[in-house]
Amino acid sequence: FFFFLKYLQKFMKLLFFAAAVREKDNYILSNFSNFVAFPYGPVELKIYGYIKSKNEKFQFKGNSLILSEDFINKISINEGVNDDFKELKKRNIKLINLPAFDLVDLSVKFSSYRIAHSIAKSKNIYSYPMNKNSIISDVKFFN
């Protein structure tokens, strides 16, 4: 179970970084814009819900993420997502090899996350939606 959570956490943070990598709207933010601030960083709820409901399996191999064909079809992953991840790899190819909690540490530095997380804490709730425009305009932390 911990192994599954570790990779789920890692995938969610890499997805957030790929969504945030450009200073304009991109495929991920256009199609999966339901990022929320959870205690351990940003999570995209549509994808998170699908993974949790189906106990989806995925793995990291070298600098690549391996996803099942069913997962790719169900959440409409296509070249747009690949382009966003390629842009992220240009910024820092080593991100994909970092442990999950190092990625969490990077993701919680984003002000879009910190603002939403502060609101959640002030309302005494577990999570709070992150503003898409804040993600786009945020200072990027990829190192």
C-alpha positions as CSV (number, residue, x, y, z in Angstrom):
1,F,0.0,0.0,0.0
2,F,2.8,2.5,0.9
3,F,4.5,1.7,-2.4
4,F,1.3,2.6,-4.3
5,L,0.9,5.8,-2.3
6,K,4.5,6.8,-2.9
7,Y,4.1,6.5,-6.7
8,L,0.7,8.1,-6.7
9,Q,2.2,11.1,-4.8
10,K,5.1,11.2,-7.2
11,F,2.8,11.1,-10.3
12,M,0.5,13.9,-8.9
13,K,3.4,16.2,-8.2
14,L,5.0,15.6,-11.7
15,L,1.6,16.3,-13.2
16,F,1.3,19.5,-11.3
17,F,4.8,20.6,-12.4
18,A,4.0,19.8,-16.1
19,A,0.8,21.8,-15.7
20,A,2.7,24.7,-14.2
21,V,5.8,24.6,-16.5
22,R,4.6,27.2,-19.1
23,E,3.7,30.9,-18.5
24,K,0.5,30.3,-20.5
25,D,-2.4,27.9,-20.6
26,N,-1.4,24.4,-21.7
27,Y,-3.0,21.1,-22.5
28,I,-3.0,19.8,-18.9
29,L,-4.5,23.0,-17.4
30,S,-7.0,23.2,-20.2
31,N,-8.2,19.6,-19.7
32,F,-7.4,18.8,-16.1
33,S,-7.7,22.1,-14.2
34,N,-9.2,20.8,-11.0
35,F,-6.0,21.1,-8.9
36,V,-6.5,21.4,-5.1
37,A,-4.2,22.0,-2.3
38,F,-4.0,18.9,-0.1
39,P,-1.7,18.7,2.9
40,Y,1.1,17.1,0.9
41,G,0.9,19.3,-2.1
42,P,-1.2,19.9,-5.2
43,V,-3.5,17.1,-6.6
44,E,-5.6,17.0,-9.7
45,L,-8.9,15.6,-8.5
46,K,-10.3,14.1,-11.7
47,I,-7.1,12.0,-12.3
48,Y,-6.7,11.3,-8.5
49,G,-10.3,10.0,-8.3
50,Y,-9.8,7.8,-11.3
51,I,-6.6,6.3,-10.0
52,K,-8.0,5.6,-6.6
53,S,-11.3,4.1,-7.9
54,K,-9.5,1.8,-10.3
55,N,-6.4,1.1,-8.2
56,E,-4.5,2.2,-11.4
57,K,-1.0,0.8,-11.8
58,F,1.8,2.9,-13.2
59,Q,5.5,2.9,-12.9
60,F,8.6,5.0,-13.5
61,K,11.3,3.6,-15.7
62,G,14.4,5.7,-16.2
63,N,13.2,9.2,-17.3
64,S,9.8,7.8,-18.4
65,L,6.4,7.3,-16.8
66,I,4.7,4.1,-17.9
67,L,0.8,4.2,-17.8
68,S,-1.7,1.5,-18.8
69,E,-3.5,1.8,-22.1
70,D,-6.8,1.9,-20.2
71,F,-5.7,4.8,-18.1
72,I,-4.5,6.7,-21.1
73,N,-7.8,6.2,-22.9
74,K,-10.1,7.0,-19.9
75,I,-8.5,10.3,-19.0
76,S,-7.7,11.3,-22.6
77,I,-4.0,11.5,-22.3
78,N,-2.6,12.5,-25.7
79,E,0.3,14.4,-27.3
80,G,-0.7,17.5,-25.5
81,V,0.2,15.9,-22.1
82,N,3.4,14.5,-23.7
83,D,4.3,18.0,-24.9
84,D,3.8,19.5,-21.4
85,F,6.0,16.7,-19.9
86,K,8.6,17.3,-22.5
87,E,8.7,21.0,-21.6
88,L,9.1,20.0,-17.9
89,K,12.0,17.6,-18.8
90,K,13.7,20.6,-20.6
91,R,13.6,22.6,-17.4
92,N,14.9,19.8,-15.2
93,I,15.2,16.2,-16.4
94,K,16.2,15.0,-12.9
95,L,12.8,15.7,-11.5
96,I,11.4,12.4,-12.6
97,N,14.1,10.6,-10.6
98,L,13.5,12.5,-7.4
99,P,11.8,10.7,-4.5
100,A,8.1,11.5,-3.9
101,F,8.7,13.6,-0.8
102,D,11.4,15.7,-2.5
103,L,8.7,16.5,-5.1
104,V,6.3,17.4,-2.4
105,D,8.8,19.8,-0.9
106,L,9.2,21.5,-4.2
107,S,5.5,21.7,-4.9
108,V,4.6,23.3,-1.6
109,K,6.9,26.2,-2.5
110,F,4.5,27.4,-5.2
111,S,2.5,30.4,-4.0
112,S,-0.6,29.1,-5.8
113,Y,-0.4,26.1,-3.5
114,R,0.5,28.1,-0.3
115,I,-2.5,30.4,-0.8
116,A,-5.0,27.6,-1.3
117,H,-3.5,25.6,1.5
118,S,-3.7,28.6,3.9
119,I,-7.4,29.1,3.0
120,A,-8.1,25.4,3.7
121,K,-6.4,25.6,7.1
122,S,-8.2,28.8,8.0
123,K,-11.5,27.1,7.1
124,N,-10.4,24.0,9.0
125,I,-10.9,21.8,5.9
126,Y,-8.7,19.2,4.3
127,S,-8.2,20.8,0.8
128,Y,-9.1,23.9,-1.2
129,P,-9.2,24.6,-5.0
130,M,-6.1,26.2,-6.5
131,N,-6.6,29.1,-9.0
132,K,-5.6,28.1,-12.5
133,N,-4.4,31.6,-13.3
134,S,-2.2,31.6,-10.2
135,I,-0.7,28.3,-11.3
136,I,0.2,29.8,-14.7
137,S,1.7,33.0,-13.4
138,D,3.4,31.4,-10.3
139,V,7.1,31.6,-9.8
140,K,8.3,28.1,-10.9
141,F,10.3,25.9,-8.6
142,F,11.9,23.0,-10.5
143,N,15.2,22.7,-8.7
